[in-house]
C-alpha cells in the first residue's frame, strides 16, 4: 500500500463531496445471532437487503462465554445455505476446552464454512477479569494455531488502533497482533474508531513491526450516539469532540440522526480510502439502512442489470 504524504484533511478536501470510491473497494458486514423471532426477522431483512451489494464476506458474532454458540452456528449455516454470501463464524477461547472448540470448528468445516473470526473473547465473570479456561486455548494466537491444525481455515483476527483496555502498553498490544498473524491469521479487522489519523498511525506502526496482512478498518455507523459512547467506554475507543458536537441535540430526532450518521461514516471511509484503505468492515447491529446508504454513497452498489438482447436491439 503506497501512502500519500499529504495529510488526511488535504486528501479529503481534494475529493468532491460524496464522490465514489475506486471500483476495487471491498466491504464486509457483521451481524449478531438473534434472541427472539422478532429479532430474527430484523436480521434476515438486513441480510437480504445487503446481499446484493456483494460483500467480500459477512460474519456472525459469538456471545460472551459461548452463550450464543448454537445460535451463531445456526445463523452462519443458514446464511451459507440460503444466500449467495460467504459466511464467517466468530469463535472465542472463553468457557470451552480445546477439544470443545475444535469440535465446533469441525462442525463449521463440515457445514461448508471456511472462514473463522478468531477472538480471545470477554470474561463471563462478573468482575470482568479475563482468566483462561482450564484446558482451553489461553489467547487468540493459541486459538488461531489450533484452528489451523483442525482445517485450513481462512482466519481473521481483531486489531486495536487504540490499544485494548487490558493491554500493558501499545507495544504489547501490537506484539499480540503479530503473534496472531504469525500463527496463521490472514486478515486483521479493527475495533471501531472515529479518528482516521489514529487508524493511519496504527497501520504504519503495524507495517513497521512486520505485519503484512490486510488491516481492515472497522466502521460503526452511529445510529444512537449515547449507545456508541457507552460502547466506546467499554472498549477504549475515543470519541472526538467534533463528533459529540455533530450529534448534539439529536437524541430525540432519530430521522435527522440517521442522515448525520450516514454523512459522518461516509466521510470517514472517504478519508481512509484517500490514505490507502481499500477494505471496510461494517458493524451493522443487524440493521441495513445506514450501512446500505453509506455503501451507496461510496459507490458500492448492486450490479447494473444486463439488458436483454431485445432491449439492446431496440
N, C-alpha and C positions, 0 to 999 in steps of 0.2 A: 504494500500500500504506500503510495507516494503522498507525502503530506505537503500541503501548500503552506509556505512560510507566512502568509498573511494571517491576521487574527480572525477569529470566528466572526466577529462583528463586521469586519471588512468583507469577508466572503459572502455573508448573508445579505448585506446591503447591496451587493452586486447582482443579486438574483431578483427577478420580478416577484412580487407577492403572489404566493400560491403557485409558483412555477413547478412544473412536473419534474420529478427526479429522473435520472437516466433509466433506460428500459431494463437494465440488468439488475436493478434493485430487487432484493428478495425480502419477503416478510414471513413471519410465523406468528401463530396465535396460541395463547394459553387459556385453558378452561379449568374449572374445578368440578368434581363429581357432585351431582345434585342430591339433596337430602329428602326432597318431597316430590310428589308428582307435579306440582306447580312449578317447582324449580327445574324439573326435568324438561317441561315444556319450554321454559325460557332458554335453557341450554341448547336444546335441539333447534329452536328457532334461530339462535345465534350461529350455530354450526352451519345450518343450511344457508343463512344469509351470507356468511363469509366464504363458504366453499367456492363460489365462482371466481373469487379473487386468486385462486391458485397458489396458496401459501406453500412455502418450502416444506413445512410440517405443522402439525398442531400438537400441543402437549396437554396432558391432564394431570393435575396435581395430586398429591398424596398427603392425607391428613396427619397431624401430629400423632406420633406413636402408632402409626399404621391404622388409624381409626377409620380411614376410608379405603382400606386395601381392596375389598371386594367391589365397592362402588367404582373405584378407579379402574380396576380391571374390566368390569362390565362396560364402563363408558368407553374406554380405549378400544375394546373389542368391537363394540357396536359402531364406533366411528370407522374402524377399519373395514367392517363388514358392509355397512350401509351407505358409505360415501366414497368419493374418489380421493379423499385426503389421506396423507401419510401420518399416522398417529404415533406419538411418542408417549411413553408412560413414565411418570416420576416414580422414583424408588429411593427410600431412605435407609439409614442404618439403625433407626430407632426401634426399640421394643421387638426385636426379632433376632434369632441366631443366624449365623452364616447359612446354615442348612435351610432355614425357612426363607431367607432372602433368595438364595439360589433356586429354591423351588418356585417362588413367584416369578423369577426371571425366566426359568424354563417354561412356565405356563405362557408367558408372553411370547417367547420364541415359537412355541407350538401353535399359538394363535396368529402367527404371521407378523408379530410386532418386532421390528428390527432396531428400534431406536429407544434408548433409555436416557432419562434425565436423572443423573445420579447425584444425590444430595446427602449430606450428613443428617439433616433433619433437626427439628427443635425438640427440646426436652419435654416429655409429657408430665414431668413432675411439677408440683405447684411452686417450688422455689425457683424454677426457670434455669437451674444449673444443669448443663449437659453432662451426662455420665454415660460412657459406652455401655451397651448392653452386654452382660456376661455371655461369652460365646458368640458375640456378633461382630460385625465389621465396626471398627472403632471410629473411623473417619471416612470422608468421601473418597480420598485417594485409595484406601483399602477396598472400598466398595467397587470402585472402577476396576481395580486389579482383579477382584473376584468375578465381576461380571464378564470380563474378557476371557476368563477361564471357562465360564458357562457356555458362551457362544460369542460369535464375532459381531457383537452389537455395535452400532454407532452410539457413541456416548457423549452427551452434553453435560456440562457441569456449571456450577454457579461461580460468578466473579463479583467482586465488590469494589466499584470505583471509589466509594467512601468505605473505609475498612469495616469489616464485620465487627459488631459491638464486642464480641468476645476475643477479638484478635489482640495479641500482645502489642503489636505495632503494625504500621502499614507494610513494613518489610516482611514481617512474619506472615501476614495475610497473603502477600504476593508469593511467598515461598510455598504456602499451602496450595495455591493455584498451580504453581509449577509442578508440584508433586502429583496433582490430579492429571495434568497433561502428560507428564512422563509415564503415568500408569496406563495411559491409553485413551484419554478423552480427546475428542476431535473438534470440540467447539466449547466456548465458554459464553454463557448468557449472563448479562449483568443484572444485579438488583436494580430496581428503578432509581432514577436520579433525575434532576431537573436542570442542573448547571452543566452545560455542554463542555465547558472547559475542564470540569472535574473528570469527565469521561476521557477527554483527549489526553490529559496528563497521565491518567491511569494506563491508557493504551500504550503510550510512549514508554512508561516505566515497565510494562509487561514485555514489550518488544526488547528493551534493553536487558531484561532478565532472561532472554532466550525463549520466551513463549511465542510460538509461531502460529498457533491455531487461531481461527477467527474469533474475535471477541465481539459479540453481538450486543448492541445496546438494548436494554430492556425498557420499554416505553409504557408508562401507565397514564392513560387519559384520565383527567381529573373530573370524574362525574360528581364528586362530593368533596369539597376542599377540607372540611372538618375531618372526614374519614381518612383522607390521604395524609393529613397532618398526624393523625394517630398512627397510621401505618409507618410513616417516616420515623416517628419517635421510637418505634419498636425495632426497626432495622438499622438505625443510624444514618438514614438519608437526610440531607439538609433541605430546607425549604427556603429558596431565595426570597428576599424581601419584596422584589418586584412581583413575584408570584402571589404573595399574600395580598399585595395591593391590587393586583389584577382581579382577584376573586372577591375582594371586599364588597360587602353589600348584596351578595348574590345568594345568601343562604336560603332565602325563601323564593328564589326565582330560578327554578330548575331549567326552564327553556333557555334563558339567557346564559346560564351557567354552561349548558352543553355547547352553545355556539362559541363561547370563550374557550372552553376546554379543547375543542377541535382546533381552534386557531393556535393555541399555545403548543399543543402536541405536534401539529404540522410544522410550525416554525422550529421546534426542537429538532425534528427529523431533518429539515432542510439544512439547519446549521451543522448537524452531524454529517450529513452527506457532503456538504461543502468541505468538511475536514477529512473526508475519505471513507466514511462508513457506507457500506453497501448492503447491509442486512439490518433488519429491525424485528424485535420480538415484542409483540403487544400483549400486555396483561389485560384481557378483555373483561374480567369479572363476570363472564357469561352474558355479556350484553354486546350486541353487534353494532348498534347505531353509531357510536362515537368512532369505533375502530374503522368501520366501513367508510364513514365520511372522511376521516383522516387519510386513509388509503386512496380514496378517490382524488383528493386534493393533490396527493403526492404522485398521482399517475398510475397507481396500482389498481387496475380495473379489470372487470371480466373481459375476455376476448371479444372482439367485434364479430358479430355473426357473419358467416361466409354466405354471400349471395348465391342463390340457386342459379343454374345455367340460364333458366328462362328470364330471370330478373337481369342477369348480366347482358343478355342479348337485347332486352328492352332498352 
